[in-house]
Amino acid sequence: MTDGYPAISEQLDDVETARQEGRRKMDWARQHMPILESLREEFETERPLDGERIGMAMHVEAKTAVLVELLATGGAEVAITGCNPLSTHDDVSAALDANDSITSYAKREVDDEEYYAAIEAVIAHEPTLTVDDGMDMVAAIHEDYPELIDGIVGGCEETTTGVHRLRAMDDDGELKYPVFAVNDTPMKQLFDNVHGTGESSLANIAMTTNLSWAGKNVVISGHGYVGKGVAKKAAGQNANVIVTEVEPRRALEAHMEGYDVMPMAEAAEVGDVFITTTGNRDVITGEHYPKMKDGVLLANAGHFDIEIDLDALSDLAVSEREARDGVHEYELEDGTRLNVLAEGRLVNLASPIAMGHPVEVMDQSFGIQAACVREIVANPGEYDAGVHDVPDDLDREVAEIKLVAEGVEFDNLTDEQREYMGSWQHGT
């Protein structure tokens, strides 16, 4: 096992300055994360993770760092690296690495070899739990270090793509320890996927390009939770929204919500901005580029950088240049210029000015993560190997903490209402 990859503190020239700036960002985020703050009080007192070693592959920025420190506060030794070569904030990574209970290997702008070496460095800590965003760590453990699996109590998966991969792995009988599908629980899907990705993707595109949404034809590939959020936010900024879909019910839903729905081959001719949200590959390909208008923007809000076929685009281009920080321009033979943002990676996390989701949104998602880690450790025998839904009581717990923090009161069912809802004997 490779364990010689250096922690972030050994890779930076001015570590102390980086740590101070990272801490400043983390302190700001923590002020606006009441769910994690509430859990922190419990974790400090009860230390539910004493003796555990947690291996993490996440987007290492300020909000994630608050979660990491919470897990360490609960008694765990934590090792973490990035889950995307461009999403790490080095100063935050350095601030985490200053904690005696945390080792951070995450660094921005690493190549593929460094990216996977950092994952192996985390695995070298022999984690008893994994917390993943995209499933790269789970895959590496199963493929290269199966001898560690017996010592792993369980894991959590943060994102849509990772859950898709895990379910495919589970269907093949290859997933050897229990993993909670954090992405699929309501407190994640209804807020992180819809509001988080919707707001942060559009904000980063606008700030990266300094262009307006108003009046533009915005083509959104996919109408799942992420696609719905992006569509809703784009329409709210006076864009004309076009949806492409492969699932008939989602296509119909988009149509009934007032969006234009058409195949990508048609949308390619009219779109000004293209945003992929599918989690699949080859959504925008070589057949589409020659149809596109001069100056279009191409961005990905899915997980991996395979939704936009950049190899095909590079093959068609007669020249390439950095038109603006975070904007790579490809000029085709006829003079048409197509602009790819953030190298086709997660635009809300990989662009030069990316901040990721709003703090309040990630407080909810990371609250679920922390509650699930606590659950696995507290009840290790209750979950067999495979993908598990998040227990509903944990999801409700996080929602209730958030409502209290927001000062929002809500009703409760009476005993009579509960009895009525649970009975088949009451008729008209």
C-alpha positions in Angstrom: 0.0 0.0 0.0 1.3 3.5 -0.9 1.6 5.6 2.2 4.4 7.9 1.2 2.2 10.6 -0.3 2.7 13.8 1.7 0.0 15.6 3.7 -1.0 19.1 2.4 1.2 20.8 5.1 4.3 19.3 3.5 3.3 20.6 0.0 2.7 24.3 0.7 5.4 27.0 0.9 3.7 29.2 3.5 1.7 26.8 5.6 0.9 29.1 8.5 -0.6 31.8 6.3 -2.7 29.2 4.5 -3.9 27.8 7.8 -4.9 31.2 9.0 -6.9 31.9 5.9 -8.5 28.4 5.9 -9.5 28.8 9.5 -11.1 32.2 8.7 -13.2 30.6 6.0 -14.2 27.7 8.3 -15.2 30.0 11.2 -17.5 31.9 8.8 -19.1 28.7 7.6 -19.5 27.3 11.1 -21.5 30.4 12.1 -24.1 29.5 9.6 -24.4 25.8 10.2 -26.7 25.3 13.2 -27.3 21.6 12.6 -23.7 20.7 12.8 -23.3 23.0 15.8 -26.1 21.2 17.6 -24.6 17.9 16.8 -21.2 19.2 18.0 -22.6 19.6 21.5 -23.7 16.0 21.5 -20.5 14.7 20.0 -18.3 16.6 22.4 -20.2 15.2 25.4 -20.8 11.6 24.2 -17.9 11.0 21.9 -19.8 8.4 19.8 -16.8 7.8 17.4 -14.1 7.1 20.0 -11.6 4.6 18.5 -12.9 4.9 14.9 -10.8 5.8 11.9 -12.7 7.6 9.1 -11.4 7.8 5.6 -13.0 10.5 3.5 -12.9 11.6 -0.2 -14.9 14.8 -0.4 -14.8 18.3 -1.8 -12.4 19.8 0.7 -13.6 23.4 1.3 -14.9 25.3 4.3 -18.2 23.6 4.8 -16.8 20.1 4.4 -14.1 21.1 6.9 -16.8 21.9 9.6 -18.1 18.3 9.1 -14.6 16.8 9.3 -13.9 18.7 12.6 -17.2 17.5 14.0 -16.3 13.9 13.3 -12.9 14.4 15.0 -14.7 16.1 17.9 -16.7 12.9 18.2 -13.5 11.0 18.9 -12.5 9.8 15.4 -9.2 9.9 13.7 -9.9 11.3 10.2 -7.9 11.2 7.0 -9.3 13.1 4.0 -8.5 13.8 0.4 -10.4 15.4 -2.5 -12.9 13.8 -4.7 -12.2 16.1 -7.6 -8.9 17.4 -8.8 -10.1 21.0 -9.0 -12.4 21.4 -6.0 -10.0 21.6 -3.0 -9.2 24.8 -1.3 -5.6 24.4 -0.2 -5.9 26.8 2.7 -8.8 24.9 4.2 -7.0 21.7 3.6 -4.0 23.1 5.5 -6.2 24.3 8.4 -7.7 20.8 8.7 -4.2 19.2 8.7 -3.3 21.4 11.7 -5.8 19.4 13.8 -4.0 16.6 15.7 -6.9 14.2 14.9 -7.0 15.0 11.2 -4.6 14.3 8.3 -5.5 16.1 5.0 -3.9 15.0 1.7 -6.2 17.2 -0.4 -4.6 19.6 -2.9 -6.0 21.5 -5.8 -4.9 21.0 -9.4 -3.5 17.5 -9.0 -3.0 15.1 -12.0 -4.6 11.7 -12.1 -1.6 10.0 -10.5 -1.5 12.4 -7.6 -5.3 12.2 -7.2 -5.2 8.4 -6.8 -2.0 8.5 -4.7 -3.8 10.7 -2.2 -6.7 8.3 -2.0 -4.3 5.5 -1.3 -2.7 7.6 1.4 -6.1 7.9 3.1 -6.6 4.1 2.8 -3.2 3.6 4.4 -4.8 4.8 7.6 -6.9 1.6 7.5 -10.3 3.3 8.0 -13.1 1.6 9.9 -15.6 3.9 8.2 -15.7 5.6 4.8 -17.4 8.9 3.8 -17.3 9.3 0.0 -18.5 11.7 -2.7 -18.5 9.8 -6.0 -17.4 6.4 -4.6 -13.8 6.5 -5.7 -12.6 5.5 -2.3 -15.0 2.6 -1.9 -14.0 1.4 -5.3 -10.3 1.6 -4.5 -10.7 -0.4 -1.3 -12.7 -3.1 -3.0 -10.4 -3.4 -6.0 -7.0 -2.9 -4.5 -7.2 -3.5 -0.7 -10.0 -6.1 -0.1 -8.1 -7.3 3.0 -9.3 -4.1 4.8 -13.0 -4.8 4.3 -13.5 -7.0 7.3 -12.3 -4.1 9.5 -14.8 -1.5 8.0 -18.0 -1.1 9.9 -19.7 0.9 7.0 -19.8 4.0 5.0 -21.8 6.9 3.6 -22.1 8.2 0.0 -22.9 11.8 -0.6 -23.8 12.3 -4.2 -26.0 11.0 -7.0 -23.3 9.5 -9.2 -21.7 7.7 -6.2 -25.0 6.1 -5.3 -25.6 5.0 -8.9 -22.2 3.3 -8.9 -22.8 1.8 -5.5 -26.2 0.3 -6.5 -24.6 -1.1 -9.6 -21.9 -2.6 -7.5 -24.5 -4.0 -5.0 -26.5 -5.5 -7.9 -23.4 -7.3 -9.0 -22.9 -8.7 -5.4 -19.6 -6.9 -5.2 -20.3 -4.4 -2.4 -18.9 -6.0 0.8 -19.9 -3.6 3.5 -23.0 -1.4 4.3 -23.2 2.1 2.9 -25.9 4.6 3.5 -27.2 6.4 0.4 -27.1 9.8 1.9 -27.9 11.4 -1.5 -31.3 9.7 -1.7 -32.8 10.9 1.5 -35.2 13.8 1.4 -33.1 16.2 3.4 -30.4 15.8 0.8 -32.4 15.6 -2.5 -34.9 18.3 -1.7 -32.4 20.9 -0.7 -28.8 20.1 -1.7 -29.6 18.8 -5.1 -32.3 21.3 -6.0 -31.4 24.6 -4.2 -27.7 23.9 -3.6 -26.7 22.9 -7.1 -29.2 25.2 -8.8 -28.0 28.3 -7.0 -24.3 27.6 -6.9 -24.0 26.4 -10.6 -25.7 29.4 -12.0 -23.9 31.8 -9.6 -20.5 30.4 -10.6 -21.2 30.5 -14.3 -22.4 34.1 -14.1 -19.3 35.2 -12.0 -16.9 33.2 -14.2 -18.2 34.7 -17.4 -19.6 38.1 -16.2 -22.6 37.4 -18.4 -26.4 37.7 -17.7 -29.0 34.9 -17.8 -31.8 37.1 -18.9 -33.1 36.3 -22.4 -30.7 33.4 -23.0 -31.7 30.0 -24.2 -30.4 27.7 -21.4 -30.3 24.0 -22.3 -30.4 21.7 -19.2 -29.7 18.1 -19.8 -31.6 16.0 -17.3 -34.7 16.8 -15.2 -33.9 14.9 -12.0 -33.5 16.8 -8.7 -30.4 18.6 -9.8 -31.8 19.4 -13.3 -35.0 20.7 -11.7 -33.1 23.0 -9.4 -31.0 24.4 -12.2 -34.1 24.9 -14.4 -36.0 26.6 -11.7 -33.3 29.0 -10.8 -32.5 29.8 -14.5 -36.2 30.5 -15.2 -36.2 32.7 -12.1 -33.4 34.8 -13.7 -35.5 35.3 -16.8 -33.8 32.7 -19.0 -35.6 30.6 -21.6 -35.3 27.1 -20.3 -35.0 24.1 -22.6 -34.8 20.6 -21.1 -33.4 17.4 -22.8 -34.3 14.1 -21.2 -34.2 10.3 -21.9 -36.8 9.3 -19.3 -40.4 9.9 -20.7 -42.0 10.8 -17.3 -39.4 13.4 -16.5 -39.6 14.8 -20.0 -43.4 15.1 -19.5 -42.9 16.7 -16.1 -40.6 19.3 -17.6 -43.1 20.0 -20.4 -46.0 20.4 -17.8 -43.8 22.8 -15.8 -43.7 25.1 -18.8 -40.2 24.3 -20.2 -39.5 23.5 -23.8 -38.5 19.8 -24.2 -36.5 18.5 -27.2 -33.7 16.2 -28.1 -30.1 17.5 -27.7 -29.7 17.4 -31.5 -32.3 20.1 -31.8 -31.4 22.0 -28.7 -27.8 22.3 -30.0 -29.0 24.6 -32.7 -30.7 27.1 -30.4 -28.9 27.0 -27.0 -26.8 29.8 -25.7 -25.8 28.0 -22.5 -25.7 24.2 -22.0 -25.6 22.7 -18.5 -25.4 18.9 -18.0 -26.8 17.4 -14.9 -27.3 13.7 -15.7 -24.4 11.9 -14.0 -24.0 10.0 -17.3 -21.4 10.2 -20.1 -21.5 11.6 -23.6 -24.4 13.9 -23.1 -23.0 16.5 -25.5 -20.8 15.0 -28.2 -19.1 15.6 -31.6 -22.4 15.4 -33.5 -23.7 18.4 -31.5 -20.8 20.9 -31.7 -21.1 21.8 -35.4 -24.7 22.8 -34.9 -24.0 25.2 -32.1 -24.0 29.0 -32.3 -20.9 31.1 -31.9 -20.0 31.9 -28.3 -22.0 29.3 -26.5 -21.1 28.2 -22.9 -20.7 24.6 -22.0 -20.8 23.6 -18.3 -21.3 20.5 -16.3 -23.2 20.3 -13.0 -23.0 16.5 -12.8 -20.2 14.7 -11.0 -17.4 13.4 -13.4 -16.0 15.2 -16.4 -17.4 12.9 -19.0 -20.8 14.5 -19.7 -19.3 16.8 -22.3 -17.1 15.0 -24.8 -14.0 17.2 -24.7 -11.9 14.8 -26.8 -14.3 15.1 -29.7 -14.4 18.9 -29.2 -10.7 19.2 -29.3 -10.5 17.0 -32.4 -12.9 19.4 -34.2 -11.1 22.6 -33.0 -8.5 24.4 -35.2 -7.3 26.4 -32.2 -7.8 26.6 -28.4 -7.1 29.3 -25.8 -8.0 30.4 -22.3 -10.5 33.1 -23.1 -10.9 34.0 -19.4 -10.0 32.4 -16.1 -12.0 29.2 -16.0 -13.2 29.5 -19.6 -11.4 27.4 -22.3 -12.3 28.5 -25.9 -12.4 26.0 -28.8 -12.6 27.6 -32.3 -14.0 25.4 -35.0 -13.0 25.5 -38.7 -15.9 27.8 -39.6 -14.9 30.3 -36.9 -17.5 29.3 -34.3 -16.2 29.6 -30.8 -17.4 27.2 -28.1 -16.5 27.9 -24.5 -16.1 25.1 -21.9 -16.2 26.1 -18.2 -14.1 24.5 -15.4 -12.6 21.9 -17.8 -15.9 20.2 -18.0 -15.8 19.4 -14.3 -18.3 20.3 -11.6 -18.8 24.0 -12.5 -19.9 25.0 -9.0 -16.8 23.5 -7.4 -14.1 23.4 -10.0 -14.2 26.9 -11.5 -11.4 29.3 -10.2 -13.8 31.3 -8.1 -16.0 28.3 -7.0 -17.4 28.3 -3.5 -19.7 25.3 -3.9 -23.2 25.1 -2.4 -24.5 27.7 0.0 -23.5 27.1 3.6 -27.0 26.6 4.9 -27.7 23.9 2.3 -24.6 21.9 3.1 -25.4 22.2 6.8 -28.4 20.0 6.1 -26.5 17.4 4.0 -23.6 17.2 6.3 -25.9 16.9 9.3 -27.3 13.7 7.6 -23.7 12.5 7.0 -22.8 13.0 10.7 -26.0 11.3 11.9 -25.4 8.3 9.6 -21.8 7.9 10.8 -23.1 7.9 14.3 -25.8 5.4 13.4 -23.4 2.9 11.8 -21.1 3.0 14.8 -23.9 2.7 17.3 -25.7 -0.2 15.5 -23.0 -2.1 13.5 -24.9 -5.4 13.5 -28.1 -4.0 12.0 -26.8 -3.4 8.5 -25.7 -6.1 6.1 -23.3 -5.4 3.2 -25.0 -3.4 0.5 -26.7 0.0 -0.1 -29.1 1.2 2.7 -31.6 4.0 2.8 -31.0 6.6 5.5 -33.4 5.7 8.4 -36.3 8.2 8.3 -36.0 9.1 12.0 -32.4 10.4 11.3 -33.7 12.5 8.4 -36.5 13.9 10.5 -34.1 14.7 13.3 -32.0 16.9 11.1 -35.0 18.6 9.7 -36.3 19.4 13.2 -33.0 20.8 14.3 -33.0 23.1 11.3 -36.6 24.3 11.9 -35.8 25.1 15.6 -32.7 27.0 14.4 -34.8 29.0 11.9 -37.5 29.7 14.5 -40.1 27.9 12.5 -42.9 26.1 14.3 -45.0 23.3 12.7 -47.9 21.1 13.7 -48.0 17.6 15.0 -50.5 14.8 14.4 -53.0 14.2 17.2 -53.4 10.7 18.6 -56.7 10.5 16.7 -55.1 11.5 13.4 -52.3 8.9 13.9 -54.8 6.2 14.6 -56.9 7.2 11.6 -53.8 7.2 9.2 -52.8 3.8 10.5 -56.1 2.1 10.2 -57.8 0.4 7.2 -61.1 0.2 9.0 -62.2 3.8 8.7 -64.4 4.4 5.6 -66.1 7.3 4.2 
